[in-house]
Amino acid sequence: MALFSALAVGCDSGAGPRRGYHGPMRRLLEPHPESPASPVSSIAVTVDRDAPGLLRLAYSAAGDMAAVSLPPPAAAERADELWRSTCFEAFLRPAGGEAYWEFNFAPSTQWAAYAFDGYRAGMRPAERIAPPVVEVAGDRGLFALAVTLDLSGLEGLAPGGAWRLGLSAVIAGKGGVSYWALAHPPGRPDFHHADCFALEIPATGRT
């Protein structure tokens, strides 16, 4: 499968340098230290921002995928409480800001988007966002999910500005649920915590 092959090596399109473009970044997620043993051994995410307001994420989970609880395929539509099963997530805020957005992407291809005024405050469905394009592929040893987000309509987010990004995943397995993120704050898993916004996305230099 083309998607499966592409995600296994990242989401670099191979295009040449572009003004204000910093190139794709690949990061590894870490399991929370209190999470139970997981059938997933590693999760990598490639982040690509090749145009103002556009964000591409490619998640790749390796391990015994037969032991992971994956929701069945469904229509690619907005849905709530996707985090109750295996789910890949992203949290985004402008650099230096407190308001942020949460995005959930399920292996079913369902998705969710929420806006917050501050830490867990003022939660509401994010409006004025185009439905993301979610693609999935996998086998017994690897599951891949790619998503393209057009964020140009989000009020309060400069399309070409600097962003802070948190990347995370909830993996439901036979032994329990494990929580993965770029970084974890002290205490229980909390993807909304400021410590989790660990990746800086530089401004594109374009508007």
C-alpha positions as CSV (number, residue, x, y, z in Angstrom):
1,M,0.0,0.0,0.0
2,A,1.4,3.4,-1.0
3,L,0.3,5.1,2.3
4,F,1.8,2.3,4.4
5,S,5.2,2.6,2.6
6,A,5.2,6.4,2.8
7,L,4.4,6.5,6.5
8,A,7.0,3.9,7.3
9,V,9.7,6.3,6.1
10,G,8.1,9.6,6.9
11,C,6.0,12.1,4.9
12,D,8.7,14.0,3.0
13,S,7.4,14.7,-0.5
14,G,10.9,15.0,-1.9
15,A,10.3,18.6,-3.1
16,G,13.2,21.0,-3.2
17,P,13.7,23.8,-0.7
18,R,11.0,26.5,-0.5
19,R,11.3,30.0,1.0
20,G,10.2,30.0,4.6
21,Y,9.8,26.2,4.7
22,H,11.7,24.3,7.4
23,G,11.2,20.8,6.2
24,P,9.5,17.8,7.9
25,M,10.4,16.9,11.5
26,R,10.3,13.4,12.9
27,R,9.8,12.8,16.6
28,L,9.3,9.8,18.9
29,L,6.6,9.6,21.5
30,E,7.3,8.3,25.0
31,P,5.0,6.1,27.1
32,H,3.9,7.6,30.4
33,P,6.0,5.9,33.2
34,E,2.9,4.7,34.9
35,S,1.3,3.2,31.8
36,P,1.0,-0.6,31.8
37,A,3.1,-2.7,29.4
38,S,1.8,-2.0,25.8
39,P,1.8,-4.2,22.7
40,V,3.1,-1.1,20.9
41,S,6.9,-0.8,21.2
42,S,7.4,2.6,19.5
43,I,5.4,5.5,18.0
44,A,6.9,8.0,15.6
45,V,5.3,11.1,14.2
46,T,6.4,13.1,11.2
47,V,5.3,16.7,11.2
48,D,5.2,18.6,7.9
49,R,4.1,22.3,7.5
50,D,4.7,23.1,3.8
51,A,2.3,26.0,3.5
52,P,0.7,28.6,5.9
53,G,-2.2,27.1,7.7
54,L,-1.5,23.6,6.5
55,L,-0.3,20.8,8.9
56,R,0.4,17.2,7.9
57,L,1.0,14.6,10.6
58,A,2.1,11.0,10.0
59,Y,1.8,8.6,13.0
60,S,3.5,5.2,12.8
61,A,3.0,2.7,15.6
62,A,5.1,-0.4,15.7
63,G,4.5,-3.6,17.7
64,D,2.0,-6.4,18.1
65,M,-0.9,-4.7,16.4
66,A,-3.0,-7.8,16.8
67,A,-3.1,-7.1,20.5
68,V,-4.2,-3.5,20.1
69,S,-7.8,-2.6,20.3
70,L,-8.6,-0.7,17.1
71,P,-12.1,0.7,16.4
72,P,-13.8,-0.6,13.3
73,P,-13.8,1.5,10.1
74,A,-16.4,4.2,10.0
75,A,-17.3,7.2,7.9
76,A,-14.7,10.0,8.1
77,E,-16.8,12.3,10.1
78,R,-16.7,14.3,13.4
79,A,-17.3,12.3,16.5
80,D,-16.8,12.7,20.3
81,E,-15.0,10.6,22.9
82,L,-12.6,9.0,20.4
83,W,-10.0,8.9,23.2
84,R,-11.9,6.1,24.9
85,S,-10.2,3.7,22.5
86,T,-7.0,3.8,20.5
87,C,-6.6,7.3,19.2
88,F,-3.9,9.6,17.9
89,E,-4.0,13.2,19.1
90,A,-2.5,16.7,18.5
91,F,-2.6,19.8,20.6
92,L,-1.8,23.2,19.0
93,R,-1.4,26.7,20.2
94,P,0.2,29.9,19.0
95,A,3.7,30.4,20.4
96,G,3.3,32.5,23.6
97,G,-0.5,32.0,23.7
98,E,-2.7,30.3,26.2
99,A,-5.7,29.4,24.0
100,Y,-5.3,26.1,22.1
101,W,-6.9,23.4,20.0
102,E,-7.2,19.6,20.5
103,F,-7.5,17.2,17.6
104,N,-8.3,13.5,17.8
105,F,-7.8,11.1,15.0
106,A,-9.2,7.5,15.3
107,P,-8.1,4.5,13.3
108,S,-11.7,4.3,12.2
109,T,-11.0,7.6,10.3
110,Q,-13.4,9.6,12.6
111,W,-12.0,12.8,14.0
112,A,-12.7,15.5,16.5
113,A,-11.6,19.1,17.0
114,Y,-12.0,21.2,20.2
115,A,-11.1,24.8,21.2
116,F,-10.0,25.9,24.7
117,D,-9.5,29.3,26.1
118,G,-6.8,28.1,28.5
119,Y,-5.8,25.0,30.4
120,R,-8.9,22.7,30.2
121,A,-11.0,25.9,30.2
122,G,-13.8,26.8,27.9
123,M,-13.9,23.6,25.9
124,R,-16.1,23.7,22.8
125,P,-16.2,22.2,19.3
126,A,-13.8,24.0,17.0
127,E,-15.6,25.8,14.3
128,R,-14.5,27.1,10.9
129,I,-12.2,24.1,10.4
130,A,-12.2,22.1,7.2
131,P,-12.7,18.4,7.8
132,P,-9.3,16.8,7.9
133,V,-8.2,14.1,5.5
134,V,-7.4,11.0,7.5
135,E,-5.8,7.9,5.9
136,V,-4.9,4.7,7.6
137,A,-3.0,1.5,6.7
138,G,-1.3,-1.3,8.6
139,D,-0.5,-4.9,9.2
140,R,0.3,-7.1,12.2
141,G,3.5,-5.2,13.0
142,L,2.8,-1.6,12.0
143,F,-0.1,0.8,12.0
144,A,0.1,4.1,10.1
145,L,-2.3,7.1,10.2
146,A,-1.8,10.2,8.1
147,V,-3.8,13.4,8.5
148,T,-3.8,16.7,6.6
149,L,-5.3,19.6,8.5
150,D,-6.2,22.9,6.9
151,L,-6.1,25.3,9.9
152,S,-6.3,28.6,8.0
153,G,-9.9,29.2,9.2
154,L,-9.2,28.9,12.9
155,E,-9.8,32.3,14.6
156,G,-6.8,33.4,16.7
157,L,-4.3,31.2,14.9
158,A,-1.9,33.1,12.5
159,P,-1.6,30.7,9.5
160,G,2.1,31.7,9.0
161,G,3.0,32.3,12.6
162,A,5.0,30.2,15.0
163,W,3.1,27.4,16.8
164,R,3.6,25.1,19.7
165,L,2.6,21.5,19.1
166,G,1.8,18.6,21.5
167,L,1.7,15.1,20.0
168,S,0.2,12.1,21.8
169,A,-1.5,8.8,21.5
170,V,-3.8,6.6,23.5
171,I,-3.2,2.9,22.9
172,A,-5.8,0.4,24.2
173,G,-4.3,-3.1,24.5
174,K,-5.3,-6.3,26.2
175,G,-3.3,-5.3,29.3
176,G,-4.8,-1.9,29.6
177,V,-4.4,1.6,28.2
178,S,-1.0,3.3,27.7
179,Y,-0.5,7.0,27.2
180,W,2.2,8.3,24.8
181,A,3.4,11.9,24.3
182,L,6.4,14.0,23.3
183,A,6.8,14.8,27.0
184,H,4.9,14.2,30.2
185,P,4.4,16.5,33.2
186,P,4.8,15.1,36.7
187,G,1.9,13.0,37.9
188,R,-0.8,11.4,36.0
189,P,-1.0,11.6,32.1
190,D,-2.2,15.0,31.1
191,F,-1.9,15.9,27.4
192,H,-3.3,19.4,28.0
193,H,-0.5,20.4,30.3
194,A,1.9,23.0,29.0
195,D,4.9,20.6,29.3
196,C,3.3,18.5,26.5
197,F,3.5,21.3,24.0
198,A,7.1,20.3,23.4
199,L,7.6,20.9,19.7
200,E,8.1,24.4,18.3
201,I,6.8,24.9,14.7
202,P,8.7,27.9,13.3
203,A,6.9,30.6,11.4
204,T,6.8,30.0,7.7
205,G,7.8,33.5,6.7
206,R,4.7,33.6,4.5
207,T,1.1,34.7,5.1
